[in-house]
Amino acid sequence: MNLGTPIAKGNTAKIYLYKNRIYKVFNDYLSETESHIECEKQKYAYSCGLSVPKIIDLTKIDGKQAIIMEYIKGRSIGDILSENMEQAEYYMNISVDIQQKIHKVEAHSIENMTEKLSRQIVSANILDNKQKSTLIQRLDRMTFKSRLCHGDYHLFNLIMLDNNVAIIDWVDSSAGDICADVYRTYLLYSQFSHEFAEMYLQLYCEKSGLVKDEVLQWAPIVAAARLSEIVPSENSERLLKIVNQYCPL
């Protein structure tokens, strides 16, 4: 099946636009359950009444796992903002409002955040066994209300057309602590701009009533979990520094 040229490429899949549908075709090396897990997470988010692309089908294309979903017209807020950074606070306010809607959902029917983070920490080869044990013990002591968390929330996963915004890429979503989800977003932004990350965290705390320290207590755990992702653009030394800063080992 010829889907044409990908419109986007990620760490796990290529994205195609074909006959007004989005085709997410997964890389060969992934587990056979990868597409099914992501599909169920996105269906769950859609069922919660959030603005999420509807799943059309879960299939295989040329032997590769694939998800076919609704095509949401528009551009990512990240792309829009890159053309006019003076609008940063305006678009950040929009993104925080949407993230708070996600966080209001009491989630139980998807992957547990504690189990997800624990698995990631264990698989982070750059950490030694003592570090992993200390971090998992810290994770196990965390208590929280279980809410829907996107897990990879940032401006490039928000598609905007006029005043409507859709939330994409739910593969990392889980049921867990909103503070961990907020720190994950902060961590992603801080990779590129400390000022931008601080703007985000300040706005979220102001709008939600959270205290900054409630978010930052998740720093070593979330940073350690990200080490397992082996993202080319991420600096592992930066993540290790965060781990050691907040959780001396």
PATORKOL-764521 format. One record per atom (N, C-alpha, C): x, y, z. Coordinates in steps of 0.02 Angstrom, whole numbers, plus 50000, padded with zeros to 5 digits. Example, Ala and Ser with C-alpha at 12.3 -4.5 7.8 and 13.67 -1.06 7.14 Angstrom:
2
506604971650390 506154977550390 506604983550390 506424988850354 506844994750357 506455000250394 
END
This chain:
249
500434994050000 500005000050000 500445006250000 500365010649953 500775016649947 500425022549979 500665024650038 500375030150074 500685036850056 501205036650014 501535042749995 502105044450042 502265050750048 502805053150091 502555054850160 502905052750212 502675054350280 502635061850292 502145063950330 502095071050348 502455072350414 502635067050449 503005067650512 503335060950529 503885061350566 504225055250589 504385056050663 504265050750702 504425050750773 504905045150789 505025044050854 505475038750875 505205031750862 504535031250858 504235024650853 503835023550789 503685028950752 503235028050695 503305033750644 503025032450585 502965037550533 502225039350526 502085045650512 501395048050506 501265049950434 500705047350407 500505048850338 499805051850337 499695056350289 499025058850275 498815055850208 498285051650210 498065047950151 497305047750150 497015050350096 496285050450087 495935053350148 496195058950171 495895062750227 495875058750292 496345054250300 496425050550362 497165050750381 497295050250446 497975049650470 498155042350480 498715040250453 498965033450461 499615033750502 499605030750559 500205030350601 500485023350592 501055022750559 501355016250543 501965015250587 501955010050628 502475008950678 503095005550650 503665006950681 504285003850661 504284996350676 504674992650638 504674985350642 504894982650710 505364986050743 505684983250803 505234983350865 504674986650861 504244987450920 503854981150936 503654980650999 503234975051021 502584974750982 502314968750972 501694967950935 501104971250970 501184972851034 500634975851071 500654983551069 501174986351040 501274993551042 500684997451014 500454995650955 499904999350924 499254998350962 499154992450988 498534991051025 498504995251089 499064995751124 499094999651186 498945007051172 499275009751120 499175016751103 498455018051080 498195013351042 497515013951017 497015014251075 497095009951123 496625009751180 496685016051222 497285018751230 497375024851268 497035030751234 497105031151168 496795036651132 496035036051132 495785029951127 495065028751131 494805030951199 495185029451251 494975031351318 494935038951325 495445042451301 495445049751305 494855052551266 494715049651209 494145051851168 493485050751205 493435045051240 492825043451277 492695048151335 493225051551358 493165056251414 492905063051392 492745063751328 492475069951303 492995075251285 493625073151282 494155077851263 494195078351187 494495083751164 494575084751092 495175080751068 495025074651046 495535069751027 495335066550961 495805065350915 495625062150852 495295055250863 494755054050828 494395047750834 494775042050799 494825036350832 495145030550802 494675027450751 494925026250691 494525023150638 494645015650635 495285013650640 495435006450634 496135005050662 496224998950684 496874996250705 497024990550658 497574990950620 497684986250566 498434985050556 498604981750501 499294980950479 499344983250407 499894986650392 500024988950324 500714986550303 500734982350253 501364979350230 501734976050288 501344972750331 501634968950387 501784973150448 501684979750445 501834984150501 501194986150538 501244986750604 500684989150644 500494996250622 499844997550621 499615004150600 498955006050634 498905012350650 498275015150675 498025020150624 497395019450605 497075024250561 496615028550603 496685035150597 496285039550639 496035045650600 495575049050631 495295055250604 495855060350591 495795063750535 496265069150519 496005075750547 496385078850591 496215085250620 496575090750581 496205094850546 496515100250507 496765105650554 497295108950533 497585114250573 498335113550578 498635117550621 499355117450632 499495116750707 500065114050724 500235113550794 500355120550822 500175121450885 500295127950917 501045129350920 501435124150925 502165125050925 502405128250861 502145125950804 502325128950739 502075136050733 501465137150756 501185143950753 501595148750794 501775146650855 502145151050900 502845152450875 503145147550841 503835148550816 503885154350767 503325156350738 503325161850691 503215168650725 503015168450789 502895174650825 502955173450900 503565173450925 503695171850995 503415177051043 503215182851018 502915187851061 502245185551088 501955180451056 501315177751077 501395171951126 501985170951154 502125165151196 501635164451254 501535169751292 501095169351350 500375167951330 500155170851274 499465169651250 499355162251236 499805159151197 499725152151180 499855147551239 500305149651283 500425145551342 499815145351387 499455150951392 498835151051430 498325146151401 498275145951336 497805141351303 498005134151319 498645132651315 498875125751327 498765123551399 498875128051446 498775126451516 498045125151531 497605129151502 496885128151511 496665121251486 496935119151429 496775112651401 497055107051444 497665107851468 497975102751510 497575101951575 497325107351602 496915106851663 496265103051650 495985103651590 495395099651573 495555092251574 496135090551548 496355083551549 496425081151621 496725085251662 496875083451731 496265083051776 495705085451753 495085084951792 494765078051786 494985074151737 494695067551725 494975062551776 494535059351814 494745054051859 494855047751819 495475045551815 495655040051770 495805033651808 495545028051782 495665021551813 495775016051761 495535017251700 495505011851651 496095011651603 496625015351619 497225015051577 497825013551621 498405013351590 499015011551625 499135015751687 499355012551740 499515015851803 500185019451797 500205025751817 500815029751811 501395026951851 501255024751913 501785022151955 502115016051922 501715011551894 501995005651861 502385007651799 502135012551762 502475014951701 503155017951717 503165022451766 503795025751784 504295020751813 504045016151854 504485011051883 504815006851828 504415004851779 504685000951723 505215004851685 505095011251674 505565015351637 506215016151676 506165017351741 506765018151782 507185011851780 506875006151787 507224999751786 507594998651720 507295001151665 507594999951599 508095005351578 508205010351622 508685015651606 509395013151621 509745010851570 510385007551578 510925012051607 510845018551601 511355023251625 511365023651701 510815021451733 510775021351806 511025014751834 511365014951892 511585008651923 511015006051967 511105000051993 510574996852032 510395000752095 510895003652127 510765007552188 510335013652172 510495017052118 510105022952098 509385020952082 509315015552046 508645013252028 508235011552090 508545008052137 508195006152198 507975012252237 508415017152244 508255023252281 507675027052249 507695027552183 507165031152147 506495027552151 506505021052146 505875017252149 505585017552220 506005017452270 505765018252339 505435025052348 505735030152319 505455036852323 504785037052286 504755033952228 504135033552189 503575030052228 503745024652261 503255020752299 502965024652358 503325029652381 503085033652438 502615039252415 502575040552351 502145045852325 501405043952333 501005048552356 500285047452361 499935052952322 499385051152289 499045056052247 498365053452225 497945058052200 497305056252169 497455054352097 497155048952075 497295046452008 496895050351955 497255054251915 496955058251862 497265056551795 496915058451742 497175057151675 497765061851661 498315058951641 498925062651625 499145060951554 499305065951515 499485064851445 500165061551438 500645063651478 501305060351478 501815063251430 501585067151380 502045070351333 501725076851308 501485080751355 501085086551339 501535092551324 501465095151263 501835101151243 501485104251182 501705110051161 501355113951111 501335110551042 501805106151029 501805102750963 501315096950961 501015095251018 500495090151019 499795093151026 499755099651011 499115103051010 499005105850940 498475103550906 498315105550838 497755110650840 497885116550812 497415122150817 497155124250749 496485125250745 496165128150687 495625132850712 495695139250694 495265144450722 495315144350798 494765143250833 494795143050907 494755135950935 494805131050892 494755124050913 495455120950917 495555117150971 496215113850981 496105106450995 496455102250959 496425094950970 497085092651000 497045087551043 497635084851078 497825078251047 498435077651024 498665071550990 499205068051031 499385062051008 499955058151034 499855056051107 499435051051117 499245048751185 499625042551208 500155040651173 500505034451188 500785034251259 500975039951286 501285040151353 500785041751409 500145041851393 499645043651443 499585038251497 499345040451556 499275035851611 498805038851663 498625034751712 498235037051769 498715038351826 498775044651846 499275046251897 499205053151926 499775055851948 499785062351982 499875067951932 499435072951935 499485078551888 500145082351898 500415082251959 501055085651971 501625082551930 501615075951923 502115072551883 502035074351810 501415074951787 501285076751718 501515083951704 501395088351751 501615095351744 502375095651743 502705091651787 503435091851786 503705089151720 503385084051693 503605081251629 503595086751575 503065090651572 503025096151524 503565101251537 503655103051601 504175107751620 504865105251598 504985098851608 505625095851589 505735096351513 505225095051475 505275095451402 505435102651379 505085107451408 505205114451389 505895116851411 506115114651470 506755116951497 507345114451455 507225109351416 507745106851371 507955112151320 507475116451303 507605121551251 507625128751278 507225130051332 507205136851358 507005136851431 507445139051474 507285139551546 506725144551557 506745150151521 506245155351530 505555152851509 505525149251454 504895146551429 504605141451479 505045137251505 504835132151554 504565135451618 504905140651641 504695144151701 504025147651690 503925150551631 503285153651615 502725148551619 502845142651591 502335137351593 502175135351665 502695134051705 502585131651773 502225136951815 502415143151807 502095148551845 501355149151826 501205148851762 500505149251740 500095143451765 500375137351761 499995131551784 499855132151859 500345133951897 500255134451970 499755140051988 499785145551953 499325151051966 498605148951951 498495145451897 497835143551876 497545137651916 497985133351941 497755127251974 497775127652050 498185132252076 498275132552149 498825127852174 499165124452128 499725120152148 500305124452172 500705121652217 501315124852239 501895121952199 502355126152180 502915124052137 503275117952165 503375117752231 503735112252262 503375105552254 502705105852249 502315099752238 502485096652170 502625100952122 502815098652055 503535096252054 503975100152084 504695098652082 504895092352121 504465089952166 504625083852202 504655077852154 504355078552096 504365073252046 504985073552001 505395078752008 505955079851963 506415073751954 506685070752009 507155065251998 506835059151967 506205057851984 505855051951958 505715052651883 505435058351864 505255059451794 505885060051750 506395063451776 507025064051739 507345057251729 507335053051781 507625046351777 507235042051727 506575042651727 506165038751680 506315040851608 506425047251598 506575049651530 507235046951503 507685045151548 508325042251526 508215035851486 507675032351500 507545026051465 507315027051393 507115033151376 506835034451309 507365035251256 507975036851277 508545037751230 508335042151172 508125048251187 507925053051136 508555056651111 508685056551045 509295059551017 509405066851037 508855070651042 508925077751057 509015079251131 508935074151173 508985075051245 509695073751268 509895077351320 510565076751349 510525072551413 510805066551412 510755062151470 511115065051530 511655068851519 512015071951574 511565077051609 511165080551571 510685085351599 510195081851645 509945076151622 509455072451661 509765069551724 510375066951718 510715064251777 510845069751829 510995075751805 511115081451851 510475083051890 509905082651856 509265083951889 509125078451941 509245072251922 509145066751969 509565067752032 510185069352024 510645070152081 510495076452122 510245081652088 510085087952122 509515087052172 508995083452151 508405082752192 508385076352233 508825071652215 508835065252251 509555062752254 509965065652297 510675063652302 510725056152315 511145052952276 511195045552279 511865043452307 
END
